[in-house]
Amino acid sequence: MPTYEYECETCHHHFEEFQNMTDKPIQKCPRCGKKVKRLISRGAGFIFKGSGFYITDYKKNSASIPSTKPKKTELVKDKIKENKKSDKQD
């Protein structure tokens, strides 16, 4: 829902209201009851909330992110090499 800004033409009270786009604009000031006009606002833009944003927050293809973990085939090859070394030492 968008936030609309209003200002009273009499007492200059400035306020915001969350409304559906299909709702009729507010006509009376909540403070004095006189006529208000809806203002054109810039909008809020992006609001970042939370502790932070990191590259790991967004899912990417596994091909585009290099893995730091060794692959299973590398682990098996290393195990075979270790076994061969231990056999030679015995």
Backbone as CSV, one residue per row, in Angstrom:
resi,resn,N_x,N_y,N_z,CA_x,CA_y,CA_z,C_x,C_y,C_z
1,MET,0.832,-1.178,0.000,0.000,0.000,0.000,0.880,1.247,0.000
2,PRO,0.554,2.180,-0.840,1.335,3.416,-0.865,1.016,4.337,0.313
3,THR,1.976,5.177,0.614,1.815,6.194,1.648,1.556,7.529,0.962
4,TYR,0.480,8.179,1.350,0.146,9.480,0.777,0.379,10.569,1.822
5,GLU,0.901,11.691,1.371,1.140,12.828,2.258,0.036,13.860,2.053
6,TYR,-0.401,14.430,3.158,-1.440,15.455,3.133,-0.990,16.657,3.950
7,GLU,-1.560,17.828,3.605,-1.312,19.037,4.388,-2.604,19.839,4.464
8,CYS,-2.901,20.284,5.673,-4.094,21.098,5.889,-3.851,22.498,5.319
9,GLU,-4.848,23.025,4.613,-4.727,24.360,4.029,-4.891,25.461,5.084
10,THR,-5.492,25.124,6.229,-5.739,26.120,7.271,-4.653,26.117,8.340
11,CYS,-4.473,24.984,9.016,-3.510,24.929,10.129,-2.137,24.399,9.713
12,HIS,-1.976,23.998,8.456,-0.722,23.500,7.877,-0.196,22.239,8.571
13,HIS,-1.120,21.475,9.144,-0.757,20.188,9.737,-0.360,19.240,8.614
14,HIS,0.822,18.632,8.735,1.351,17.717,7.729,1.251,16.304,8.284
15,PHE,0.652,15.384,7.507,0.524,14.006,7.968,0.572,13.042,6.791
16,GLU,0.841,11.783,7.098,0.901,10.725,6.091,-0.180,9.707,6.384
17,GLU,-0.648,9.045,5.340,-1.697,8.053,5.496,-1.425,6.878,4.558
18,PHE,-1.488,5.651,5.094,-1.378,4.446,4.272,-2.747,4.166,3.685
19,GLN,-2.844,4.145,2.359,-4.129,3.923,1.697,-3.943,3.055,0.470
20,ASN,-4.991,2.326,0.123,-4.991,1.623,-1.152,-5.066,2.650,-2.271
21,MET,-4.604,2.269,-3.432,-4.647,3.193,-4.559,-6.080,3.500,-4.973
22,THR,-6.997,2.599,-4.666,-8.396,2.790,-5.046,-9.185,3.599,-4.020
23,ASP,-8.609,3.857,-2.842,-9.296,4.649,-1.811,-9.415,6.111,-2.248
24,LYS,-10.496,6.748,-1.806,-10.683,8.180,-2.094,-9.730,8.980,-1.214
25,PRO,-9.198,10.102,-1.738,-8.305,10.946,-0.924,-9.021,11.480,0.319
26,ILE,-8.270,11.702,1.376,-8.807,12.263,2.609,-9.182,13.719,2.352
27,GLN,-10.314,14.145,2.885,-10.827,15.485,2.629,-10.650,16.437,3.807
28,LYS,-10.652,15.892,5.068,-10.633,16.751,6.253,-9.388,16.508,7.089
29,CYS,-8.886,17.582,7.666,-7.725,17.526,8.555,-8.128,16.822,9.861
30,PRO,-7.303,15.863,10.335,-7.636,15.198,11.589,-7.493,16.125,12.801
31,ARG,-6.761,17.219,12.650,-6.530,18.141,13.761,-7.629,19.204,13.876
32,CYS,-7.934,19.860,12.748,-8.902,20.969,12.829,-10.184,20.713,12.037
33,GLY,-10.216,19.696,11.194,-11.427,19.370,10.438,-11.612,20.173,9.158
34,LYS,-10.643,21.015,8.798,-10.745,21.832,7.578,-10.220,21.033,6.376
35,LYS,-10.250,21.648,5.202,-9.875,21.006,3.947,-8.356,20.733,3.877
36,VAL,-8.003,19.542,3.355,-6.588,19.190,3.161,-6.310,18.999,1.679
37,LYS,-5.051,19.106,1.320,-4.635,18.805,-0.051,-3.607,17.682,-0.003
38,ARG,-3.684,16.811,-1.004,-2.721,15.712,-1.085,-1.464,16.228,-1.769
39,LEU,-0.323,15.946,-1.189,0.953,16.413,-1.717,1.568,15.361,-2.626
40,ILE,2.379,15.810,-3.543,3.145,14.890,-4.389,4.465,14.652,-3.681
41,SER,4.744,13.392,-3.389,5.966,13.087,-2.640,6.959,12.340,-3.517
42,ARG,8.188,12.323,-3.044,9.259,11.635,-3.769,9.133,10.133,-3.617
43,GLY,8.521,9.679,-2.575,8.465,8.254,-2.297,9.631,7.868,-1.406
44,ALA,9.585,6.693,-0.898,10.590,6.252,0.071,11.825,5.672,-0.586
45,GLY,11.697,5.171,-1.793,12.839,4.508,-2.416,13.092,3.179,-1.741
46,PHE,14.339,2.797,-1.644,14.695,1.534,-1.010,14.936,1.748,0.474
47,ILE,14.396,0.855,1.254,14.635,0.882,2.688,15.329,-0.419,3.044
48,PHE,16.583,-0.331,3.458,17.344,-1.517,3.834,17.213,-1.728,5.331
49,LYS,16.692,-2.884,5.700,16.553,-3.216,7.109,17.294,-4.511,7.364
50,GLY,17.835,-4.638,8.528,18.525,-5.871,8.879,19.966,-5.604,9.219
51,SER,20.673,-6.682,9.490,22.049,-6.558,9.948,23.034,-6.310,8.811
52,GLY,22.653,-6.614,7.582,23.573,-6.378,6.476,23.203,-7.202,5.264
53,PHE,23.877,-6.934,4.193,23.628,-7.641,2.954,24.953,-8.183,2.448
54,TYR,24.961,-9.450,2.106,26.189,-10.121,1.716,25.977,-10.838,0.402
55,ILE,27.063,-11.186,-0.239,26.993,-11.896,-1.517,26.307,-13.247,-1.338
56,THR,26.419,-13.826,-0.160,25.807,-15.127,0.094,24.300,-15.045,0.311
57,ASP,23.739,-13.845,0.393,22.302,-13.695,0.582,21.511,-14.043,-0.673
58,TYR,22.153,-14.071,-1.807,21.464,-14.302,-3.061,21.986,-15.570,-3.703
59,LYS,21.068,-16.418,-4.148,21.441,-17.689,-4.750,21.967,-17.452,-6.163
60,LYS,23.070,-18.091,-6.474,23.652,-18.004,-7.810,23.927,-19.408,-8.308
61,ASN,24.266,-19.496,-9.590,24.642,-20.794,-10.147,25.883,-21.312,-9.442
62,SER,25.956,-22.606,-9.258,27.126,-23.168,-8.604,28.372,-23.015,-9.480
63,ALA,28.176,-22.885,-10.789,29.313,-22.713,-11.697,29.928,-21.321,-11.565
64,SER,29.144,-20.337,-11.176,29.658,-18.978,-11.081,30.370,-18.696,-9.760
65,ILE,30.149,-19.549,-8.738,30.805,-19.376,-7.446,31.812,-20.505,-7.255
66,PRO,33.099,-20.177,-7.161,34.078,-21.239,-6.965,33.910,-21.879,-5.589
67,SER,33.993,-23.183,-5.567,33.821,-23.913,-4.321,35.158,-24.018,-3.591
68,THR,35.124,-23.856,-2.284,36.342,-23.997,-1.482,36.455,-25.411,-0.931
69,LYS,35.381,-26.180,-1.022,35.411,-27.560,-0.556,35.977,-28.458,-1.658
70,PRO,36.810,-29.423,-1.311,37.300,-30.349,-2.332,36.177,-31.269,-2.807
71,LYS,36.252,-31.649,-4.056,35.236,-32.532,-4.618,35.444,-33.945,-4.106
72,LYS,34.420,-34.779,-4.203,34.498,-36.159,-3.726,35.592,-36.934,-4.452
73,THR,35.707,-36.706,-5.760,36.716,-37.437,-6.530,38.124,-37.093,-6.057
74,GLU,38.337,-35.822,-5.683,39.642,-35.414,-5.167,39.916,-36.085,-3.825
75,LEU,38.886,-36.178,-2.993,39.051,-36.832,-1.695,39.399,-38.305,-1.867
76,VAL,38.743,-38.974,-2.817,39.018,-40.397,-3.068,40.438,-40.566,-3.581
77,LYS,40.871,-39.702,-4.501,42.235,-39.780,-5.039,43.265,-39.586,-3.934
78,ASP,43.011,-38.614,-3.038,43.930,-38.382,-1.930,44.002,-39.597,-1.011
79,LYS,42.879,-40.241,-0.780,42.824,-41.425,0.076,43.624,-42.564,-0.550
80,ILE,43.506,-42.721,-1.853,44.248,-43.777,-2.564,45.746,-43.514,-2.471
81,LYS,46.155,-42.249,-2.649,47.569,-41.895,-2.544,48.098,-42.188,-1.148
82,GLU,47.306,-41.861,-0.127,47.723,-42.126,1.255,47.893,-43.618,1.492
83,ASN,46.964,-44.404,0.955,47.045,-45.856,1.117,48.290,-46.420,0.420
84,LYS,48.600,-45.889,-0.754,49.778,-46.361,-1.494,51.057,-46.002,-0.721
85,LYS,51.090,-44.797,-0.149,52.266,-44.373,0.619,52.448,-45.268,1.854
86,SER,51.355,-45.561,2.523,51.457,-46.392,3.725,51.848,-47.819,3.367
87,ASP,51.433,-48.321,2.200,51.819,-49.665,1.757,53.314,-49.701,1.455
88,LYS,53.870,-48.668,0.864,55.288,-48.625,0.525,56.148,-48.542,1.781
89,GLN,55.663,-47.856,2.815,56.430,-47.698,4.038,56.459,-48.979,4.851
90,ASP,55.471,-49.854,4.691,55.409,-51.097,5.459,56.324,-52.114,4.924
